[in-house]
Amino acid sequence: ISKNFGLLERDHEADASADPGESKTPWQRFEREVTRLQDEAVEGTVYKVLYLGRHGQGVHNVAEKKYGTTEWDRYWAAQEGDSTSSWVDPHLTETGIQQAKAVNAFWKHQLAVAKTPAPERYYCSPLYRCLETANLTFTGLDLPADRPYKPVVKEVSRLSFQRSARVVAVGGGPSVADNQHSSSAKPTASTPAIAAAPSAPS
């Protein structure tokens, strides 16, 4: 997981309005900058900070490593399983569970120490490995009362987002579109991005 979600230490225009001598974390300063961008945005433009994550290692990822990506893509991905495993809506492996728990611990640190703003909304794929990763990642965190973990289960959200928003990456780290064939399939909660998109009708 990228340190501090990969957020870069840099100056922001909003820093000019800060009280002299104030001490803010990079995330607090970035949050203030996003607020400034929204306040000064043209009508119809909305700024959002997105935390994009990938599921932990699933049974299918282990199978892909076993057979190799070429054979996985050619044949095995279309099967329901083999003689030892089933990957119909595959679950997380023990490694995948531990990966998600590690992200949970990272979030605890980010919320308490780095003062990273908690997500306002949560979106998750209905696939079991994604739901399991999300629940392990966000359950038990000290979240603000007005920002509880209540995920909206939404299919093809990534595809819809890519078609509707212009994204500028804030920090390093893989996005949900990366490592589609990764045999380790580590969950990533380390890719913050800021998106500016036309506001949709309510």
C-alpha positions as CSV (number, residue, x, y, z in Angstrom):
1,I,0.0,0.0,0.0
2,S,1.4,3.4,-1.0
3,K,2.5,5.6,1.9
4,N,-0.2,8.1,2.8
5,F,-2.2,6.8,-0.2
6,G,0.5,8.2,-2.5
7,L,-0.6,11.8,-1.8
8,L,2.2,14.1,-2.8
9,E,3.5,16.8,-0.4
10,R,3.0,20.0,-2.4
11,D,1.7,23.5,-2.2
12,H,-1.9,24.3,-2.9
13,E,-3.6,27.6,-3.8
14,A,-5.8,27.2,-0.8
15,D,-2.8,27.4,1.5
16,A,-2.8,31.1,1.0
17,S,-5.9,31.4,3.0
18,A,-4.6,29.4,5.9
19,D,-4.0,30.9,9.4
20,P,-0.3,31.6,10.0
21,G,1.3,29.0,12.1
22,E,-1.4,26.4,11.6
23,S,-0.4,22.8,11.5
24,K,-2.3,20.6,9.0
25,T,-1.5,17.2,7.6
26,P,-1.1,16.9,3.8
27,W,-4.5,15.3,3.6
28,Q,-6.2,18.1,5.5
29,R,-4.5,20.7,3.2
30,F,-5.6,18.7,0.1
31,E,-9.2,18.5,1.4
32,R,-9.2,22.3,1.8
33,E,-7.9,22.6,-1.8
34,V,-10.7,20.4,-3.2
35,T,-13.2,22.6,-1.3
36,R,-11.6,25.6,-2.9
37,L,-11.8,24.0,-6.4
38,Q,-15.5,23.2,-5.9
39,D,-16.3,26.7,-4.5
40,E,-14.7,28.3,-7.6
41,A,-16.0,25.7,-10.2
42,V,-18.2,26.7,-13.0
43,E,-21.8,25.8,-12.7
44,G,-22.5,22.2,-13.5
45,T,-19.0,21.0,-12.5
46,V,-18.5,18.8,-9.4
47,Y,-15.2,17.7,-7.9
48,K,-15.0,14.4,-6.1
49,V,-12.1,12.6,-4.5
50,L,-12.2,8.9,-5.2
51,Y,-10.5,6.0,-3.4
52,L,-10.2,3.2,-5.8
53,G,-9.5,-0.4,-4.6
54,R,-9.0,-3.9,-5.9
55,H,-10.2,-7.1,-4.3
56,G,-7.8,-9.4,-2.5
57,Q,-6.4,-12.6,-3.9
58,G,-9.2,-14.9,-5.0
59,V,-9.3,-18.6,-5.7
60,H,-9.3,-17.8,-9.4
61,N,-6.0,-15.8,-9.1
62,V,-4.3,-18.9,-7.6
63,A,-5.7,-20.9,-10.5
64,E,-4.3,-18.4,-13.1
65,K,-0.9,-18.6,-11.5
66,K,-1.1,-22.4,-11.6
67,Y,-2.0,-22.6,-15.3
68,G,-0.3,-19.5,-16.5
69,T,-2.0,-16.4,-17.9
70,T,-2.0,-17.6,-21.5
71,E,-3.8,-20.9,-20.7
72,W,-6.0,-19.1,-18.2
73,D,-7.2,-16.7,-20.9
74,R,-7.5,-19.3,-23.6
75,Y,-9.4,-22.0,-21.6
76,W,-9.6,-22.0,-17.9
77,A,-11.2,-18.6,-17.2
78,A,-14.3,-19.9,-19.0
79,Q,-14.6,-23.0,-16.8
80,E,-16.3,-23.3,-13.5
81,G,-13.3,-24.8,-11.8
82,D,-10.9,-27.8,-12.0
83,S,-10.6,-31.0,-9.9
84,T,-9.4,-29.0,-6.8
85,S,-11.1,-25.7,-6.9
86,S,-14.3,-23.8,-8.0
87,W,-14.1,-20.2,-9.2
88,V,-17.7,-19.6,-10.0
89,D,-18.0,-16.2,-8.2
90,P,-14.7,-17.1,-6.3
91,H,-14.1,-16.3,-2.7
92,L,-11.0,-14.8,-1.2
93,T,-8.1,-17.1,-0.3
94,E,-6.6,-16.9,3.2
95,T,-3.9,-14.6,1.6
96,G,-6.7,-12.4,0.2
97,I,-8.3,-12.2,3.6
98,Q,-5.1,-11.1,5.2
99,Q,-4.5,-8.5,2.5
100,A,-7.9,-6.9,3.1
101,K,-7.2,-6.9,6.9
102,A,-3.9,-5.1,6.2
103,V,-5.8,-2.5,4.3
104,N,-8.2,-2.1,7.2
105,A,-5.2,-1.5,9.5
106,F,-3.8,1.0,7.0
107,W,-7.2,2.9,6.9
108,K,-7.2,3.1,10.7
109,H,-3.8,4.8,10.6
110,Q,-4.9,7.1,7.8
111,L,-8.0,8.2,9.6
112,A,-6.4,8.7,13.0
113,V,-2.9,10.0,12.1
114,A,-2.9,11.3,8.6
115,K,-6.5,12.8,8.9
116,T,-7.5,11.4,5.6
117,P,-11.2,12.3,5.0
118,A,-13.4,9.2,5.3
119,P,-15.3,8.3,2.2
120,E,-18.8,9.8,2.0
121,R,-20.2,6.9,-0.1
122,Y,-19.1,3.4,-0.8
123,Y,-19.6,1.5,-4.1
124,C,-18.8,-2.1,-4.6
125,S,-19.3,-4.8,-7.2
126,P,-21.7,-7.6,-6.3
127,L,-19.0,-10.2,-6.9
128,Y,-18.3,-12.1,-3.7
129,R,-14.6,-11.4,-3.6
130,C,-15.3,-7.7,-3.9
131,L,-17.9,-7.7,-1.2
132,E,-15.7,-9.7,1.1
133,T,-12.7,-7.4,0.5
134,A,-14.9,-4.3,1.1
135,N,-16.4,-5.6,4.3
136,L,-13.0,-6.7,5.7
137,T,-11.5,-3.3,4.8
138,F,-14.1,-0.9,6.2
139,T,-15.8,-2.8,9.0
140,G,-14.6,-1.7,12.5
141,L,-13.2,1.7,11.5
142,D,-13.8,4.8,13.6
143,L,-15.8,6.5,10.9
144,P,-17.7,9.8,11.4
145,A,-21.4,9.3,12.4
146,D,-22.5,11.0,9.1
147,R,-20.3,8.7,7.0
148,P,-21.0,5.1,8.0
149,Y,-19.9,2.2,5.9
150,K,-23.1,1.3,4.0
151,P,-22.0,0.2,0.5
152,V,-24.1,0.6,-2.6
153,V,-23.7,-2.6,-4.6
154,K,-23.4,-1.5,-8.2
155,E,-22.3,-3.5,-11.2
156,V,-20.2,-2.1,-14.0
157,S,-19.5,1.0,-12.0
158,R,-16.0,1.2,-13.3
159,L,-17.1,1.2,-16.9
160,S,-19.7,3.8,-16.2
161,F,-17.2,6.0,-14.4
162,Q,-14.6,5.8,-17.1
163,R,-17.1,7.0,-19.7
164,S,-18.4,9.9,-17.6
165,A,-15.6,11.5,-15.8
166,R,-12.2,13.1,-16.5
167,V,-9.7,11.9,-13.9
168,V,-6.4,13.4,-12.9
169,A,-4.4,11.1,-10.7
170,V,-3.2,12.6,-7.4
171,G,-0.7,10.0,-6.3
172,G,1.0,6.8,-7.4
173,G,-0.2,3.3,-7.2
174,P,-2.3,0.9,-9.3
175,S,-5.9,1.7,-10.2
176,V,-8.8,-0.8,-10.4
177,A,-8.0,-1.2,-14.1
178,D,-4.4,-2.3,-13.4
179,N,-3.1,-5.8,-12.8
180,Q,-6.1,-7.6,-14.3
181,H,-4.0,-10.7,-14.6
182,S,-2.1,-10.4,-11.4
183,S,-1.7,-13.7,-9.7
184,S,-1.2,-12.0,-6.3
185,A,-4.2,-9.7,-6.8
186,K,-3.4,-7.5,-3.8
187,P,-6.2,-5.1,-2.8
188,T,-5.3,-1.5,-3.4
189,A,-6.7,1.2,-1.3
190,S,-3.9,3.4,-2.4
191,T,-5.0,5.3,-5.4
192,P,-6.7,8.6,-4.6
193,A,-7.9,10.6,-7.6
194,I,-9.7,13.8,-8.2
195,A,-12.4,13.7,-10.7
196,A,-14.1,16.7,-12.4
197,A,-17.3,15.7,-14.2
198,P,-20.5,17.4,-15.3
199,S,-23.0,17.0,-12.6
200,A,-25.7,14.5,-13.3
201,P,-29.4,15.3,-12.9
202,S,-30.6,14.0,-9.5
